[in-house]
């Protein structure tokens, strides 16, 4: 006997989320109906939650238990403990609308299987009229197709409605440089200091300093997740930046706003458990800026495969949206001779990484005689920027900071 088509985990997660985060109910119920749940007790809970959603009534598990006990229907829900298990077992609330689509898809597939079984049963009957049966099945398939096309209760704005929308001001986390929701990938050859630059940005942002001119800016909460480097090396390189920031900034509690997590074994963002690991830390720290990398440690499968990269970007977008933060990633650049001034700076792996971020910047040895001696690097934009940002065009090693803007180089206004 074949197993029924159902996603038990998705059903539990969606029901728990509807009780825990009722603000997501509109999106969930736009994707499915209570009858789409396969398990009887899930369908019963879903029906009650849907009724309460329409009526604007509370949906907490304690309210559901009290009402069901008064009506003698708690058994239909699997008991009070089951309701509490659903409520407490939610992993990523914001994933509920996507999981709702999975539940709906499973329900439609069950319907198609049932339709196919009825077709086989009736077609095997010697009295079957093929034309009549074909017409009936076509009509039922058309009903399923139409239901799928209109699921979601969507609206599409006209051009007039779209143009009359308000333009929100840029929500800066580092004025002129980095806005909330920005996605930036920093690339470069080995040894040029990609992660060092990101650490400098992280520390100075937490200290309330512009990372390239040390001018005062609003301090930000930063979560730095390193997937590659040993703890000792990280401490050695970050202590100097922190001490310089303490001297330059009046915000001496910067270390309370900068959170550092190491996971040298990497994260496979194709696995829900690993996505939940990252989501929990973003939820705990509430960062304005999330720095993570390198990218190749965010996946286990072939990095050149677009499906692998897409699973990674979907998870990162989910976390970025949930955390309402800017996202900075480190990535390795294409292969080439380290001494080459024109070495490619585009990220290795799937071409999706070229299209996904708002900003792609690569570090490359400057075309100057002192480039190696003073670690002078050009900042090369390998992806057409989707907004105006004032990143410097060149950096070099500094005395107080790992990177500074070279004299007379300036920085775009």
C-alpha positions, 0 to 999 in steps of 0.5 A, a space after each residue: 500500500 502506497 503512502 498518502 501524499 501529505 506533508 505532515 511536518 508542513 501541516 504542523 508548522 503552519 498550524 503552530 504558526 497560525 496560533 503563534 503569529 496570527 498576523 501571517 494568517 492572511 497569507 496562509 489562507 490565501 494559499 490554502 483552505 482547511 480542507 487541504 490538510 490531510 490529517 483529520 485532526 489537522 483539518 479540524 484545527 484548521 477549520 476552527 482557526 479559519 473560522 476564528 480568523 474570519 470572525 477576528 477572534 483570538 487563536 491562542 492554544 489556551 483559548 482553543 482548548 477552553 472553547 473545545 472543552 466547553 463544547 466537548 470537541 477537544 478530542 477532534 484536535 488531538 487533545 490540549 497537549 497536541 495543541 501546545 506541541 504545535 504552538 511550541 514546535 514552530 521553527 521559522 514562522 515566516 516560512 508558513 506561507 511557503 509551507 502552506 503552498 506545499 500543503 495545497 500542492 499535496 492536496 491537489 496531487 491527492 485529488 489528481 490521484 483520486 481522479 486517476 483512480 476513478 478514471 481507471 476503475 470506470 474505464 475498466 467497466 465493460 459498460 463504460 462510454 469512453 466519450 462520456 467518461 473523457 468529457 467528464 474527466 476533462 471537466 473535472 481537470 478543468 475545475 482543478 486547473 481553474 481553482 489553482 489559477 485563482 488560488 491566492 485572491 491576488 490583485 495587481 495594481 494599475 500603473 496609476 496606482 503604482 505611480 501614486 505609491 509613496 517613495 520611502 526614504 532610504 533606511 540607512 544603517 551606515 549613511 550613504 554606504 549601506 541601507 537596511 535590506 541591502 545585499 552586498 557580496 565582497 570578493 577578492 583574491 586570497 590574502 587581499 583582506 576581504 574578511 578583514 575589511 568586513 570585520 573592520 566594517 562590523 566593528 566600526 559600525 557597532 562603534 558608531 563610526 563610518 568605516 572609511 573616514 571614522 566620522 560619527 554615525 548612528 551605532 548599529 547592532 552587528 552579527 558577524 558569523 565566520 564559517 572558516 577562520 580559527 578563533 585565535 586568528 579572529 581574536 588577534 585581528 579584531 582586538 586591534 580594530 576594537 581598540 582603535 574604535 574605542 579610542 575614536 568613538 564615544 560609544 565605548 559599549 560597542 562590544 555589546 552591540 557586536 555579536 560574533 559566532 563561529 561555525 567552521 564546519 559551515 552551514 548547509 542552507 539547503 537543510 531546514 535545521 541549518 536555516 533554523 540555526 541561523 534564523 534563531 541567532 538573527 532573532 536573538 541578536 536583532 542585527 542591523 547588519 549581518 556579516 557572514 561567509 564565505 559563500 562556499 561554506 553555505 552549501 554542501 552540493 556543487 557550488 556551480 549548480 544553480 539549484 544549489 545556489 538558489 536554495 542558499 539565496 532563498 534561505 538568505 533572503 528569508 533570514 534578511 527579510 525576517 531580520 530587517 537587516 543589511 546582508 554582507 557576504 564574503 566570496 572568493 573571486 575567480 581563479 587567476 595569477 595572484 599578481 595579475 592586476 586584472 584578475 577576475 573579481 566576479 564570485 566563483 560558483 553559479 552565475 546566480 551570485 552575479 545576479 542576486 545581490 544589489 551590490 557586488 564589489 571586488 578587491 584587486 591589487 591596484 595598478 601602482 608600484 606600491 600596491 603589494 608593499 602598502 596593500 593598496 587595492 582597487 574596489 571594482 564593481 562587478 555588478 551594476 549597482 541598484 542604488 547610489 552608494 559612496 564606496 571608495 574607489 581605492 583602499 590601502 593598509 592603515 596604521 589605526 585601521 586595516 584599511 584606509 582611503 589613500 591620501 588624495 584618493 577621496 571618496 564619492 560624495 
